[in-house]
Every structure is written in C-alpha cells, then in structure tokens.
Amino acid sequence: MPPREETETKGKKGRSLLTVVMLLLILALSGGYVYYFFFGGNRGVTAAPARQAPAVMQKMALEPVVVNLADPGLRRYLRAKITLEYSDTRLTEELNEKLYRIRDTLISVLRSKKTDDLQNEDALKRELLTAVNAQLMGGQVQGLYFEEFIVQ
C-alpha cells in the first residue's frame, strides 16, 4: 500500500499546485483588467485642447452723434453715443488717425435712416459696423455698442 499513498500525495500536491496557479492567473488577469480600464488604454478620447484666454478687448468711446432723420414731413432727430470694440491694440492708432472719417461715415449712415429703420437695432449695428470696417486697413472692429440712443 505504500505506493498508493505516494500517488495520492502527489495527486493532492498536483491539484493544490494547479489551484494556486489558477488563482494567481485569475488575480493577474483581474488586475490587468482594472488597470487597463481605469488607468490606461486608449479610450478614443483625446485630451481637450487648452483653452486660450479670451483676447483683451480694447474700446474707443466716440463723442455723441446728433443727426436729423430722413422721415419726410417730420422733424425728428437721433442722438447716439457709440463705443467701438476691437482686439488688436495696433488698431487704436489707425482709429485715432481716421476718427474724422469714421464719424462722417456714422453720420451719413444714420442720417439716411427713417424712424422705422431704427426699430431693428441689430441690423443697424451690423450696417454701421460694416461701414466702419470699410474705412480701416490694419484690422477690424468686432463690436459696436450704443451707450445712448435717443430718438426725438
């Protein structure tokens, strides 16, 4: 019987060794799975590009403009105080040099308007902005704001 006990002992050792190896394999695969999905691996998502700080906007407040409106038979006038907004600091010099032309352009556009034309403020701003930018060579004005807008 002694030979039989040896084979039983070897069989138990073989099974326990196999069990330990299987447990280690399962543990290693589980660890790899956790690492891959939580810490590594390409998820197909690229890092968001760093946001650039918004450009510091420069502003130039113009003197108030007073014009007669083009309403036939009515004596109405418009008083508007306009501020221009732009991002290129080099544009300040050009705006100062061409200020007389810019004011003339604004006056011409506003003088051609009737009271009904002034109801759509956004369209008026776009038209004035386009007219101002047509006078500039070194950059563009991005915003035009009414600080005062009185029709009487």
C-alpha positions in Angstrom: 0.0 0.0 0.0 2.8 2.5 0.4 3.0 3.1 -3.3 -0.7 4.1 -3.3 -0.2 6.7 -0.6 2.6 8.3 -2.6 0.4 8.7 -5.7 -2.4 10.1 -3.6 0.1 12.6 -2.0 1.4 13.5 -5.4 -2.1 13.9 -6.7 -3.1 16.2 -3.9 0.1 18.3 -4.4 -0.6 18.5 -8.1 -4.2 19.6 -7.6 -3.2 22.2 -4.9 -0.4 23.5 -7.2 -2.8 23.7 -10.1 -5.3 25.6 -7.9 -2.7 28.1 -6.8 -1.5 28.7 -10.4 -5.2 29.2 -11.5 -5.8 31.7 -8.6 -2.7 33.6 -9.5 -3.7 33.7 -13.2 -7.2 34.9 -12.3 -5.7 37.5 -10.0 -3.3 38.7 -12.6 -6.0 39.0 -15.3 -8.3 40.9 -12.9 -5.5 43.3 -12.0 -4.7 43.9 -15.7 -8.4 44.4 -16.5 -8.7 47.0 -13.7 -5.5 48.8 -14.7 -6.5 48.9 -18.4 -10.0 50.3 -17.9 -9.3 52.7 -15.1 -5.7 53.9 -15.6 -4.6 53.1 -19.1 -5.6 52.2 -22.5 -6.8 54.4 -25.3 -10.4 55.2 -24.9 -10.6 57.1 -28.2 -11.0 60.3 -26.3 -8.3 62.9 -26.9 -7.5 65.5 -24.3 -9.3 68.7 -24.8 -7.1 71.5 -26.2 -6.1 74.0 -23.6 -8.5 77.0 -23.8 -6.9 80.2 -24.8 -7.6 83.1 -22.6 -10.0 85.4 -24.4 -8.3 88.3 -26.0 -8.5 91.5 -24.0 -10.8 93.8 -25.9 -9.9 97.4 -26.4 -12.6 100.1 -26.6 -13.0 103.5 -28.0 -15.9 105.7 -27.0 -16.9 108.2 -29.6 -18.4 111.6 -29.0 -22.2 111.6 -29.3 -23.6 111.9 -32.8 -26.7 114.0 -33.4 -28.4 113.8 -36.8 -31.7 114.6 -38.4 -33.6 111.6 -39.5 -34.8 111.1 -43.1 -38.5 111.0 -42.3 -40.4 113.1 -44.9 -42.6 115.8 -43.3 -41.4 115.0 -39.7 -38.7 116.8 -37.8 -37.1 114.0 -35.8 -33.5 113.7 -34.7 -31.3 110.9 -33.3 -28.7 111.2 -30.7 -26.4 108.2 -30.4 -23.3 107.7 -28.3 -21.3 104.8 -29.9 -18.5 102.7 -28.5 -16.3 100.6 -30.7 -14.7 97.3 -29.5 -11.6 95.7 -31.1 -8.9 93.2 -30.0 -5.8 94.4 -31.9 -4.1 97.2 -29.9 -2.4 98.4 -33.1 -5.8 99.4 -34.4 -6.0 102.2 -31.8 -3.6 104.4 -33.7 -5.5 103.9 -37.0 -8.8 104.6 -35.4 -7.5 107.8 -33.9 -6.0 108.9 -37.3 -9.2 108.1 -39.2 -11.6 109.3 -36.5 -13.0 112.1 -38.7 -13.7 109.6 -41.5 -15.4 107.2 -39.1 -17.6 109.8 -37.6 -18.5 111.1 -41.1 -19.4 107.5 -42.1 -21.6 107.0 -39.0 -23.3 110.3 -39.5 -24.0 109.5 -43.2 -25.5 106.1 -42.4 -27.6 107.4 -39.5 -28.8 110.5 -41.4 -30.2 108.2 -44.2 -32.4 106.3 -41.8 -36.1 106.8 -41.1 -37.7 106.2 -37.7 -39.0 102.8 -38.8 -35.5 101.8 -39.8 -34.3 102.3 -36.3 -36.6 99.6 -34.9 -34.2 96.7 -35.8 -31.2 97.7 -33.6 -29.1 94.6 -34.5 -29.4 95.3 -38.3 -28.4 98.9 -37.7 -25.4 97.8 -35.7 -24.3 95.4 -38.4 -24.7 98.1 -41.0 -22.7 100.6 -39.0 -20.0 98.1 -38.2 -19.6 97.2 -41.9 -19.3 100.9 -42.8 -16.7 101.5 -40.1 -14.6 98.4 -41.1 -14.7 99.6 -44.7 -12.6 102.6 -43.6 -9.9 100.5 -41.8 -6.9 98.8 -43.3 -5.0 97.5 -40.3 -7.7 95.4 -38.6 -11.4 95.1 -37.9 -13.7 96.4 -35.2 -15.5 93.4 -33.7 -18.2 95.2 -31.8 -20.3 98.3 -31.9 -22.4 99.4 -28.9 -24.9 102.1 -28.3 -24.3 103.7 -24.9 -27.0 106.3 -25.7 -29.7 106.0 -28.3 -32.4 108.7 -28.2 -35.0 109.5 -31.0 -37.0 112.6 -30.5 
